[in-house]
Amino acid sequence: MFSLIDLKQTKVYQEALEEGIKEGEILTKLGSIPRMVKLGLSVEIIAASLDLPLETVQQEVNKQQ
């Protein structure tokens, strides 16, 4: 029977964990965009600061309008 330790050592678990972490990081960055816009930062500065594509930042800004 698989124990929790065995499960955590599987490649599938590791890949799912990594994917979840990356998704969480992206969601955190996307959540920062409206606050940065309110501070008067340009989409170019926001994209560079958050290390996101300019198009992604622009789409998020457009959603807020």
Backbone as CSV, one residue per row, in Angstrom:
resi,resn,N_x,N_y,N_z,CA_x,CA_y,CA_z,C_x,C_y,C_z
1,MET,0.840,-1.175,0.000,0.000,0.000,0.000,0.889,1.243,0.000
2,PHE,0.433,2.263,-0.725,1.158,3.523,-0.800,1.004,4.310,0.492
3,SER,2.099,4.734,1.035,2.026,5.643,2.181,2.133,7.068,1.640
4,LEU,1.884,8.017,2.484,1.970,9.414,2.080,3.381,9.748,1.607
5,ILE,4.358,9.212,2.268,5.753,9.447,1.881,6.016,8.879,0.493
6,ASP,5.511,7.680,0.224,5.678,7.082,-1.102,5.010,7.939,-2.169
7,LEU,3.817,8.421,-1.869,3.081,9.241,-2.822,3.843,10.516,-3.142
8,LYS,4.386,11.159,-2.128,5.109,12.415,-2.327,6.375,12.227,-3.150
9,GLN,6.867,11.019,-3.248,8.082,10.760,-4.009,7.794,10.406,-5.465
10,THR,6.531,10.292,-5.844,6.217,9.937,-7.223,6.394,11.147,-8.130
11,LYS,6.696,10.878,-9.376,6.894,11.945,-10.355,5.605,12.722,-10.579
12,VAL,4.488,12.020,-10.614,3.196,12.677,-10.824,2.924,13.681,-9.706
13,TYR,3.168,13.279,-8.471,2.956,14.169,-7.328,3.873,15.387,-7.428
14,GLN,5.133,15.151,-7.729,6.099,16.246,-7.818,5.712,17.236,-8.912
15,GLU,5.280,16.712,-10.068,4.872,17.586,-11.170,3.623,18.378,-10.808
16,ALA,2.668,17.735,-10.163,1.440,18.420,-9.755,1.743,19.503,-8.723
17,LEU,2.624,19.205,-7.795,3.014,20.176,-6.779,3.686,21.384,-7.425
18,GLU,4.610,21.122,-8.333,5.313,22.203,-9.020,4.339,23.059,-9.823
19,GLU,3.413,22.415,-10.514,2.420,23.142,-11.300,1.547,24.009,-10.392
20,GLY,1.154,23.482,-9.257,0.342,24.240,-8.310,1.073,25.447,-7.755
21,ILE,2.341,25.280,-7.484,3.147,26.394,-6.977,3.260,27.483,-8.033
22,LYS,3.533,27.094,-9.274,3.646,28.076,-10.357,2.329,28.811,-10.567
23,GLU,1.222,28.070,-10.524,-0.087,28.691,-10.703,-0.356,29.692,-9.582
24,GLY,0.010,29.340,-8.371,-0.160,30.249,-7.240,0.669,31.516,-7.389
25,GLU,1.878,31.367,-7.895,2.739,32.533,-8.111,2.136,33.456,-9.159
26,ILE,1.613,32.882,-10.234,1.004,33.685,-11.293,-0.231,34.409,-10.768
27,LEU,-1.074,33.704,-10.018,-2.276,34.330,-9.468,-1.925,35.473,-8.522
28,THR,-0.866,35.313,-7.765,-0.414,36.381,-6.870,0.019,37.597,-7.673
29,LYS,0.769,37.357,-8.732,1.209,38.462,-9.590,0.018,39.160,-10.230
30,LEU,-0.928,38.376,-10.748,-2.102,38.962,-11.391,-2.919,39.777,-10.391
31,GLY,-2.975,39.323,-9.159,-3.696,40.060,-8.124,-3.036,41.375,-7.752
32,SER,-1.756,41.502,-8.041,-1.027,42.734,-7.740,-1.269,43.820,-8.781
33,ILE,-1.679,43.426,-9.956,-1.818,44.382,-11.060,-2.779,45.522,-10.736
34,PRO,-4.005,45.268,-10.251,-4.902,46.398,-9.966,-4.323,47.393,-8.957
35,ARG,-3.634,46.902,-7.955,-3.024,47.803,-6.965,-1.929,48.653,-7.603
36,MET,-1.172,48.051,-8.496,-0.087,48.782,-9.151,-0.644,49.835,-10.105
37,VAL,-1.759,49.508,-10.763,-2.411,50.486,-11.643,-2.899,51.673,-10.812
38,LYS,-3.494,51.394,-9.656,-3.979,52.469,-8.780,-2.847,53.372,-8.310
39,LEU,-1.646,52.818,-8.246,-0.480,53.621,-7.874,0.027,54.469,-9.033
40,GLY,-0.574,54.269,-10.208,-0.205,55.068,-11.369,0.915,54.491,-12.213
41,LEU,1.253,53.235,-11.992,2.324,52.620,-12.773,1.822,52.239,-14.163
42,SER,2.685,52.352,-15.138,2.326,51.987,-16.509,2.338,50.470,-16.669
43,VAL,1.647,49.995,-17.711,1.618,48.551,-17.946,3.015,48.021,-18.238
44,GLU,3.854,48.826,-18.852,5.222,48.401,-19.141,6.019,48.186,-17.851
45,ILE,5.878,49.109,-16.931,6.592,48.992,-15.658,6.048,47.820,-14.851
46,ILE,4.729,47.655,-14.863,4.115,46.540,-14.141,4.609,45.214,-14.703
47,ALA,4.600,45.092,-16.027,5.044,43.851,-16.666,6.497,43.549,-16.309
48,ALA,7.337,44.559,-16.369,8.751,44.359,-16.050,8.937,44.013,-14.570
49,SER,8.200,44.684,-13.703,8.331,44.450,-12.262,7.881,43.054,-11.857
50,LEU,6.808,42.573,-12.497,6.253,41.269,-12.141,6.793,40.138,-13.011
51,ASP,7.628,40.485,-13.971,8.187,39.491,-14.897,7.064,38.729,-15.605
52,LEU,6.110,39.509,-16.133,4.990,38.958,-16.894,5.007,39.545,-18.298
53,PRO,4.450,38.825,-19.268,4.355,39.391,-20.616,3.484,40.651,-20.610
54,LEU,3.860,41.619,-21.418,3.120,42.874,-21.517,1.657,42.615,-21.878
55,GLU,1.424,41.669,-22.775,0.063,41.360,-23.216,-0.796,40.870,-22.048
56,THR,-0.214,40.067,-21.181,-0.939,39.545,-20.023,-1.352,40.676,-19.095
57,VAL,-0.435,41.582,-18.840,-0.733,42.717,-17.968,-1.812,43.587,-18.604
58,GLN,-1.694,43.831,-19.898,-2.681,44.663,-20.587,-4.070,44.037,-20.517
59,GLN,-4.150,42.724,-20.682,-5.438,42.033,-20.588,-6.045,42.195,-19.200
60,GLU,-5.237,42.073,-18.174,-5.741,42.221,-16.806,-6.207,43.649,-16.544
61,VAL,-5.481,44.620,-17.063,-5.875,46.021,-16.899,-7.203,46.263,-17.610
62,ASN,-7.356,45.707,-18.804,-8.597,45.884,-19.559,-9.782,45.243,-18.852
63,LYS,-9.567,44.146,-18.146,-10.641,43.491,-17.388,-11.153,44.399,-16.274
64,GLN,-10.278,45.219,-15.729,-10.634,46.080,-14.604,-11.438,47.297,-15.043
65,GLN,-11.385,47.616,-16.314,-12.054,48.837,-16.803,-13.482,48.591,-17.164
